[in-house]
Amino acid sequence: MFTKARLKLTIWYLFIIMSVSLLFSFVIYSGINAELQQFERLTMVKTEQDFFGTRIRRTPAFEPKVISQTRQKLLLTLGLINLGILVVSGISGFLLAGKTLKPIQLVLEEQKRFIADASHELRTPLTAMRTEIEVALRDKKLNLSEARKIFRSNLEETNKMQNLSNNLLSLSRYEVRKMPMKKTNLSQTLSATMEKIGPVAARKKVEIGFDLKDVYITGNPDSLQELSTILIDNAVKYSHIGGKVLIKVSKSGIHARLTIQDFGVGIEKEDLPHIFDRFYRADSSRSEKEGYGLGLSIAKSIVDLHHGKINVTSSPGQGSTFIVTI
Ligand code: ADP
């Protein structure tokens, strides 16, 4: 598809360049030809009479043959110049068309990969549900408690799909739409986050330590809350039972800084460059069944929305530190 588009674009480039080139050639040829015609007129043999009536024969200034040769040379030179322009602009047009189309090609490939990944993630719970229902329907002696078990399991799968679709919606929302911004106390957005994550941390006996300062930024409170939820949720999720998570809000020059540190499983060096990619899950965390590998890409979109930066340092087995600077 892209080779076809590239060729089409090259033809358009060629058409424009050659039209201009041929137009210029025509103008040059017409100008010089007019001059030649002028000379040609001079070459005509003129006979005049002098004062005594004697006929004088004027010598032609140019040979007609020379003029027609000059005209032919001019045509040949212009033809060669146009041929050269055709070849050079053909090659450079093809290269330029490739360069122009490259970003579009990359975005389309990314889009395709995204759709394939999303459908794959949706297919897994759907297949599990379908298999359970089919087996149950074939079982003539299925009793109520067995049916309840299947309903419960199906409900779990439905929750997973709902989670996934919410994540996909968040991702597209932050990537496509501009969010309303207002003066926001970064520390305050964390209190709402803690209401959600507190019980999860308590269940895992993970202690959460705070060092919060009132730091104001221009931001979207809801998305900032989602950002902190993702990072703190991950810190708890990848902590060991009885572990510790430290959350700090500070000021660094004109920037606000949110630091979330855990002492959990950590991230392998080869995974670090990919953790913000969509659907990327490091091997060490594949056993975590809840994650789809979308959290950090949503976090990155939110940080981008605020023109900020997100950095991570991590050592396997020792923990990770995520720093957001806005
Ligand atoms: P997931 O839903 O799988 O957690 P994320 O996009 O939030 O997806 O994270 C991507 C991957 O980055 C995770 O699968 C995990 O391997 C790694 N990761 C993220 N946060 C942490 C953390 N605090 N500690 C260790 N690994 C982490």
Residues whose N, C-alpha, C, O or C-beta is under 5 A from the ligand:
A	BS01	ADP	N234 A235 Y238 G266 I267 I275 Y280 R281 A282 S285 G291 Y292 G293 L294 G295 L296 S297 S320
